[in-house]
Structures are given as structure tokens and as C-alpha cells.
């Protein structure tokens, strides 16, 4: 796993998690299938973590934008090479910003699939960057298939986001809730889609195609087709990949 920090304009080689949020969402994506604790949706995924928020969960839009560009370029700092991100998972949100949207478009134009949490404000639309058309916006559902009142409406799809058990700093495990927990379920599904195509010697899908596959294979729970509560439905990794 490679990691970088871009908090408050700094660029540090060490990317420690003093909050627990990042470790938790990373585990949902890629916790190893080793018979201990939990397994992630894509347990063989290679993570490239970029820290853009402080230990208190605060930060600057400019740092988030720089983080997106950092992930797009990868460890060699060159976009379009083999070490850059195939999927960028963003369990964060805030107001609209042209700087942020420019970074999203930069990644999208380099064929990076972007996934973001819809937000936990109970609003009628996703926060940003989930608000942008280039991004897959993810809302939350509970174990009964209900959308909690705090999950922002009009997502692309929904995923489990209530009382999710995952990894936590210090070798521990913890339950957390939020669209932040729903987001990595979809990010990992996007990674699986691309990995299986690579294994089959097929071309990488474009971000638009990945979004289309995830939307079209989701399990529709609300009114037929798209609705403001569930979007296109609950993400289904198995159907997305096969």
C-alpha cells in the first residue's frame, strides 16, 4: 500500500490515521480474506491512500482537489501510467467548488472511476464531489433495506451504511455508520469490474461505462427504475461482475 498526506497544504510521506474513519472505509474495500476479523469487498485490491482531512475530519477543498490529482498520477507522479488509481473512493463531502470539480474532471479524463459518499445531512441532493455528473454518488441503507433519514437523496445507487463492522486503528474492529461506509462498497465493486476485465484480457471500461454497469445491475427496491430514495437500487457486486 502506498500513501501520502496532503493535509493543510503539506505533502508528507507518512499517512497515519488518527481518526479511524479512513482505516474503517479502507477495510470495507480491501480487508484481507484471512479467516480473521472481516473481509473487504475486494480483498486483493491494492490501496493507494491519500490523506486530505485532519484528525478532526476537517480540511480544505484545495487539499481534497490535490488529493484527487495525486491519486490520478499515482506514485510516479505521472497520469496515464500503470501505477495510477483505477478507482478513487471519496468518503467525504462538502459544498460545490470549481476547484474540486476541475480535479474531478481531471481524473475522469484520465479514465479514473470516481465514487463518493452522498452525505449525511438528510438533504434532497448529494454533497460534493458526489454532486458532480462524473461521480457515482452513494447513499446508505440499513440491514432491512431501508434508507436512513440522514442519507442524502438522489444518489446513483445505495449500499450498506448502518452499523458496518470494519477495521480500526490499533489492530481493532469497530462498527460505524454513514454514507462514508456505503461508498467503499461501490468503489470496491468498481475495482472488481476492472480487475476481472483485466484478467480476461479485455479493455478497461471508461468511468461512464462502469457507472452504467453498476446502475443497470443494481437491485431495484423503490419505484421502477430510478427514484430519489434508492437511486437505481442497491449495488450488487456479483451481478456487476458477471
C-alpha positions, -999 to +999 in steps of 0.1 A: +000+000+000+013+034-010+002+065+010+006+103+010-007+131+031-020+164+018-035+180+049-033+218+052-011+221+022+016+197+034+030+168+014+042+141+038+054+106+031+036+092+062-002+089+061-013+080+096-050+077+106-057+094+140-094+094+134-103+059+124-126+069+096-100+062+068-090+028+083-126+018+085-135+026+049-102+011+037-112-022+054-146-023+037-127-022+004-097-044+009-095-061+043-078-094+036-096-127+034-075-144+061-100-160+085-097-132+110-119-102+115-137-091+084-130-094+047-134-065+023-155-065-009-123-066-030-098-082-006-070-083-032-073-047-042-041-026-039-047+006-020-031+040-026-042+062+003-042+099+002-049+118+034-068+151+028-086+157+061-073+164+096-077+141+126-109+160+134-123+154+099-118+189+087-099+202+057-097+225+027-113+219-007-079+226-022-064+197-003-092+174-015-086+185-051-049+180-047-056+145-033-077+136-064-049+147-087-023+129-066-043+096-069-047+101-106-010+105-111+000+077-087+034+071-070+053+080-101+035+114-103+026+107-140-010+103-150-020+076-175+007+051-164+003+017-148+006+028-112-022+054-111-056+048-095-083+029-114-109+040-088-109+069-064-131+064-034-141+095-015-159+091+018-162+128+023-183+157+011-189+195+012-201+224-008-197+229-045-163+242-057-150+248-092-115+238-079-129+205-067-149+199-099-118+207-120-099+180-101-128+155-106-128+163-144-090+158-145-093+123-130-123+115-152-105+125-183-077+100-174-103+073-172-104+071-134-138+060-119-148+083-091-171+072-063-182+095-034-205+094-003-238+112-009-236+128+025-254+125+059-274+157+061-308+143+050-306+168+021-325+165-012-293+161-032-258+147-027-230+169-013-199+174-035-180+157-050-209+132-052-230+160-067-209+160-100-221+140-130-187+124-134-191+108-099-210+078-087-230+091-057-237+065-030-264+066-004-269+043+026-293+016+035-296-005+067-298-043+071-335-042+064-331-024+031-344+010+045-327+043+037-320+062+069-333+097+072-298+112+073-287+097+039-289+124+013-313+118-015-309+113-053-278+091-052-267+069-081-271+038-060-272+028-023-251+004-003-249-009+033-241+020+056-256+014+090-236-004+118-209-017+095-181-037+111-147-030+097-110-024+105-100+003+130-066+017+141-046-003+167-055-037+151-091-033+163-125-036+147-154-012+151-190-005+140-196+028+121-225+043+102-228+068+074-227+071+036-189+071+041-194+033+049-217+028+019-193+045-006-164+019-004-188-010-011-194+006-045-158+016-050-147-019-044-173-032-069-159-008-095-124-022-088-137-058-092-153-049-125-120-036-139-099-064-123-120-091-139-118-075-173-080-073-170-079-110-161-100-118-191-077-096-214-105-072-221-101-034-223-106-013-192-141+003-191-145+040-191-158+057-159-192+062-177-193+025-186-185+015-150-212+038-137-237+023-163-228-013-153-233-006-116-265+013-121-280-013-145-272-043-123-284-027-090-313-043-072-343-020-077-361-015-044-381+016-049-404+026-077-395+010-110-362+024-124-346+055-108-361+071-077-348+098-053-345+075-023-326+044-037-313+058-070-311+028-093-311+005-063-287-015-041-253-022-056-248-058-065-212-068-069-219-102-083-243-090-110-219-061-118-191-085-125-209-112-143 
